[in-house]
């Protein structure tokens, strides 16, 4: 049984506005993300966010009428702490978990299902895209260095990232024991030697800057 943890506890400092409460075709970004998991076959969805965001994005009202259990929990100091808080409240019957950034509202129920199917085959799968841009390394002042950085076999990581729940819990226990800091669950899984299958699911950008919201709206309306 698949459960989901939607991470939405950040302050949106880089965006300069609350990107999770911003509207994407009339609906808050965070709610768009959550609705894809409610429709994507999840048995339970946990949103890690402040109470105010839960109310302002309409999720509190949605939880009252949703057939799929929709829960909220406060986040932690770091992303990995927020994920751990979400994992802690998943129902006992959940055996698989999808961890997703709330600021990726273009994920579709079909994308969730595609990633889950890959996870069921391997134990671990994540949405990602092959790197297509030319890569350069720069010095501290931002000037390019004469180093050729190959993009062969390089992928840009996305979410959802879906795992057997027992494996992810073991990975995060290892992270805690070693005092590590990880920015995604794939990195956590690597600490216990479990590779992750990378899956392309189409447009799945993260809202980080104001211009990203405009692009996401264009993509959403033209699907």
VOKE-912344 format. One record per residue (C-alpha): x, y, z negated. Coordinates in steps of 0.2 Angstrom, whole numbers, plus 5000, padded with zeros to 4 digits. Example, Ala and Ser with C-alpha at 12.3 -4.5 7.8 and 13.67 -1.06 7.14 Angstrom:
2
<rec X="5062" Y="4978" Z="4961"/>
<rec X="5068" Y="4995" Z="4964"/>
end
This chain:
223
<rec X="5000" Y="5000" Z="5000"/>
<rec X="5007" Y="5017" Z="5005"/>
<rec X="5007" Y="5032" Z="4994"/>
<rec X="5014" Y="5049" Z="4998"/>
<rec X="5024" Y="5063" Z="4988"/>
<rec X="5022" Y="5080" Z="4996"/>
<rec X="5036" Y="5091" Z="4990"/>
<rec X="5030" Y="5109" Z="4989"/>
<rec X="5038" Y="5117" Z="4973"/>
<rec X="5051" Y="5129" Z="4981"/>
<rec X="5050" Y="5147" Z="4980"/>
<rec X="5051" Y="5151" Z="4999"/>
<rec X="5066" Y="5164" Z="4996"/>
<rec X="5073" Y="5161" Z="5013"/>
<rec X="5057" Y="5164" Z="5022"/>
<rec X="5053" Y="5181" Z="5012"/>
<rec X="5035" Y="5176" Z="5010"/>
<rec X="5026" Y="5160" Z="5003"/>
<rec X="5027" Y="5149" Z="5019"/>
<rec X="5017" Y="5136" Z="5010"/>
<rec X="5002" Y="5147" Z="5008"/>
<rec X="5004" Y="5155" Z="5025"/>
<rec X="4990" Y="5151" Z="5038"/>
<rec X="4993" Y="5139" Z="5052"/>
<rec X="4978" Y="5141" Z="5064"/>
<rec X="4968" Y="5147" Z="5049"/>
<rec X="4973" Y="5134" Z="5037"/>
<rec X="4987" Y="5135" Z="5024"/>
<rec X="5003" Y="5126" Z="5029"/>
<rec X="5004" Y="5115" Z="5014"/>
<rec X="4986" Y="5110" Z="5017"/>
<rec X="4989" Y="5105" Z="5035"/>
<rec X="5004" Y="5094" Z="5029"/>
<rec X="4993" Y="5086" Z="5015"/>
<rec X="4978" Y="5082" Z="5027"/>
<rec X="4989" Y="5072" Z="5039"/>
<rec X="4993" Y="5060" Z="5025"/>
<rec X="4975" Y="5059" Z="5019"/>
<rec X="4971" Y="5054" Z="5036"/>
<rec X="4986" Y="5043" Z="5039"/>
<rec X="4981" Y="5028" Z="5029"/>
<rec X="4989" Y="5033" Z="5012"/>
<rec X="4981" Y="5026" Z="4997"/>
<rec X="4986" Y="5041" Z="4986"/>
<rec X="4994" Y="5058" Z="4989"/>
<rec X="5004" Y="5067" Z="4976"/>
<rec X="5008" Y="5085" Z="4979"/>
<rec X="5022" Y="5093" Z="4969"/>
<rec X="5018" Y="5111" Z="4967"/>
<rec X="5014" Y="5125" Z="4955"/>
<rec X="4996" Y="5126" Z="4949"/>
<rec X="4994" Y="5143" Z="4958"/>
<rec X="4999" Y="5136" Z="4974"/>
<rec X="4987" Y="5121" Z="4972"/>
<rec X="4973" Y="5133" Z="4970"/>
<rec X="4977" Y="5146" Z="4983"/>
<rec X="4980" Y="5133" Z="4997"/>
<rec X="4963" Y="5125" Z="4993"/>
<rec X="4970" Y="5109" Z="4988"/>
<rec X="4961" Y="5109" Z="4971"/>
<rec X="4944" Y="5110" Z="4979"/>
<rec X="4949" Y="5097" Z="4992"/>
<rec X="4955" Y="5085" Z="4978"/>
<rec X="4937" Y="5086" Z="4971"/>
<rec X="4929" Y="5079" Z="4986"/>
<rec X="4943" Y="5068" Z="4994"/>
<rec X="4940" Y="5050" Z="4995"/>
<rec X="4959" Y="5047" Z="4994"/>
<rec X="4965" Y="5051" Z="4977"/>
<rec X="4974" Y="5068" Z="4978"/>
<rec X="4985" Y="5073" Z="4963"/>
<rec X="4996" Y="5087" Z="4958"/>
<rec X="5012" Y="5087" Z="4947"/>
<rec X="5024" Y="5101" Z="4943"/>
<rec X="5041" Y="5101" Z="4951"/>
<rec X="5058" Y="5101" Z="4944"/>
<rec X="5074" Y="5111" Z="4945"/>
<rec X="5080" Y="5103" Z="4961"/>
<rec X="5072" Y="5094" Z="4975"/>
<rec X="5077" Y="5077" Z="4969"/>
<rec X="5069" Y="5081" Z="4952"/>
<rec X="5053" Y="5086" Z="4960"/>
<rec X="5053" Y="5070" Z="4970"/>
<rec X="5056" Y="5060" Z="4954"/>
<rec X="5041" Y="5069" Z="4946"/>
<rec X="5030" Y="5064" Z="4961"/>
<rec X="5036" Y="5046" Z="4960"/>
<rec X="5032" Y="5044" Z="4942"/>
<rec X="5013" Y="5047" Z="4944"/>
<rec X="5010" Y="5035" Z="4959"/>
<rec X="4997" Y="5022" Z="4955"/>
<rec X="5004" Y="5005" Z="4951"/>
<rec X="4997" Y="4997" Z="4967"/>
<rec X="5008" Y="5008" Z="4978"/>
<rec X="5022" Y="4998" Z="4985"/>
<rec X="5028" Y="5010" Z="4999"/>
<rec X="5031" Y="5029" Z="4998"/>
<rec X="5032" Y="5043" Z="5010"/>
<rec X="5041" Y="5058" Z="5004"/>
<rec X="5037" Y="5074" Z="5015"/>
<rec X="5042" Y="5092" Z="5014"/>
<rec X="5026" Y="5102" Z="5013"/>
<rec X="5033" Y="5115" Z="5025"/>
<rec X="5032" Y="5103" Z="5039"/>
<rec X="5014" Y="5105" Z="5044"/>
<rec X="5015" Y="5098" Z="5062"/>
<rec X="5017" Y="5080" Z="5056"/>
<rec X="5002" Y="5070" Z="5063"/>
<rec X="4993" Y="5055" Z="5055"/>
<rec X="5000" Y="5045" Z="5070"/>
<rec X="5017" Y="5051" Z="5066"/>
<rec X="5015" Y="5045" Z="5048"/>
<rec X="5009" Y="5028" Z="5055"/>
<rec X="5024" Y="5027" Z="5067"/>
<rec X="5036" Y="5030" Z="5053"/>
<rec X="5028" Y="5018" Z="5042"/>
<rec X="5028" Y="5004" Z="5055"/>
<rec X="5047" Y="5006" Z="5056"/>
<rec X="5049" Y="5006" Z="5037"/>
<rec X="5039" Y="4990" Z="5036"/>
<rec X="5051" Y="4982" Z="5048"/>
<rec X="5067" Y="4988" Z="5039"/>
<rec X="5063" Y="4993" Z="5022"/>
<rec X="5067" Y="5011" Z="5025"/>
<rec X="5063" Y="5024" Z="5039"/>
<rec X="5064" Y="5042" Z="5042"/>
<rec X="5058" Y="5055" Z="5055"/>
<rec X="5072" Y="5063" Z="5064"/>
<rec X="5078" Y="5070" Z="5081"/>
<rec X="5094" Y="5068" Z="5091"/>
<rec X="5105" Y="5084" Z="5090"/>
<rec X="5105" Y="5092" Z="5107"/>
<rec X="5114" Y="5109" Z="5104"/>
<rec X="5132" Y="5112" Z="5106"/>
<rec X="5140" Y="5111" Z="5089"/>
<rec X="5154" Y="5122" Z="5083"/>
<rec X="5163" Y="5124" Z="5066"/>
<rec X="5167" Y="5141" Z="5060"/>
<rec X="5178" Y="5149" Z="5047"/>
<rec X="5172" Y="5158" Z="5031"/>
<rec X="5170" Y="5174" Z="5041"/>
<rec X="5159" Y="5166" Z="5054"/>
<rec X="5172" Y="5165" Z="5068"/>
<rec X="5172" Y="5149" Z="5078"/>
<rec X="5186" Y="5137" Z="5076"/>
<rec X="5194" Y="5128" Z="5091"/>
<rec X="5187" Y="5111" Z="5086"/>
<rec X="5176" Y="5100" Z="5096"/>
<rec X="5162" Y="5093" Z="5086"/>
<rec X="5154" Y="5078" Z="5095"/>
<rec X="5135" Y="5077" Z="5094"/>
<rec X="5135" Y="5059" Z="5100"/>
<rec X="5125" Y="5049" Z="5088"/>
<rec X="5121" Y="5064" Z="5077"/>
<rec X="5103" Y="5067" Z="5071"/>
<rec X="5094" Y="5081" Z="5063"/>
<rec X="5084" Y="5074" Z="5048"/>
<rec X="5065" Y="5077" Z="5046"/>
<rec X="5052" Y="5070" Z="5035"/>
<rec X="5042" Y="5060" Z="5031"/>
<rec X="5055" Y="5048" Z="5025"/>
<rec X="5046" Y="5031" Z="5020"/>
<rec X="5053" Y="5017" Z="5009"/>
<rec X="5049" Y="5002" Z="4999"/>
<rec X="5045" Y="5011" Z="4982"/>
<rec X="5056" Y="4999" Z="4972"/>
<rec X="5071" Y="5003" Z="4983"/>
<rec X="5069" Y="5022" Z="4982"/>
<rec X="5067" Y="5021" Z="4963"/>
<rec X="5083" Y="5011" Z="4962"/>
<rec X="5092" Y="5023" Z="4973"/>
<rec X="5087" Y="5038" Z="4962"/>
<rec X="5092" Y="5029" Z="4947"/>
<rec X="5109" Y="5027" Z="4955"/>
<rec X="5109" Y="5045" Z="4959"/>
<rec X="5106" Y="5050" Z="4941"/>
<rec X="5119" Y="5038" Z="4934"/>
<rec X="5132" Y="5045" Z="4946"/>
<rec X="5127" Y="5063" Z="4943"/>
<rec X="5125" Y="5066" Z="4961"/>
<rec X="5115" Y="5079" Z="4971"/>
<rec X="5106" Y="5074" Z="4986"/>
<rec X="5095" Y="5084" Z="4998"/>
<rec X="5084" Y="5070" Z="5005"/>
<rec X="5079" Y="5052" Z="5001"/>
<rec X="5090" Y="5045" Z="5015"/>
<rec X="5105" Y="5051" Z="5006"/>
<rec X="5099" Y="5043" Z="4990"/>
<rec X="5096" Y="5027" Z="4999"/>
<rec X="5114" Y="5027" Z="5005"/>
<rec X="5120" Y="5027" Z="4987"/>
<rec X="5114" Y="5009" Z="4985"/>
<rec X="5120" Y="5004" Z="5003"/>
<rec X="5103" Y="5004" Z="5012"/>
<rec X="5103" Y="5011" Z="5029"/>
<rec X="5087" Y="5020" Z="5036"/>
<rec X="5079" Y="5018" Z="5053"/>
<rec X="5078" Y="5035" Z="5062"/>
<rec X="5061" Y="5038" Z="5071"/>
<rec X="5056" Y="5051" Z="5083"/>
<rec X="5038" Y="5057" Z="5081"/>
<rec X="5037" Y="5073" Z="5092"/>
<rec X="5037" Y="5091" Z="5086"/>
<rec X="5039" Y="5091" Z="5067"/>
<rec X="5048" Y="5107" Z="5063"/>
<rec X="5050" Y="5115" Z="5046"/>
<rec X="5044" Y="5132" Z="5042"/>
<rec X="5059" Y="5141" Z="5035"/>
<rec X="5059" Y="5159" Z="5043"/>
<rec X="5044" Y="5170" Z="5048"/>
<rec X="5047" Y="5166" Z="5067"/>
<rec X="5045" Y="5148" Z="5063"/>
<rec X="5027" Y="5150" Z="5059"/>
<rec X="5024" Y="5159" Z="5075"/>
<rec X="5032" Y="5144" Z="5085"/>
<rec X="5023" Y="5131" Z="5074"/>
<rec X="5006" Y="5140" Z="5078"/>
<rec X="5010" Y="5140" Z="5097"/>
<rec X="5014" Y="5121" Z="5096"/>
<rec X="4999" Y="5117" Z="5086"/>
<rec X="4987" Y="5126" Z="5097"/>
<rec X="4994" Y="5118" Z="5113"/>
<rec X="4994" Y="5100" Z="5107"/>
end
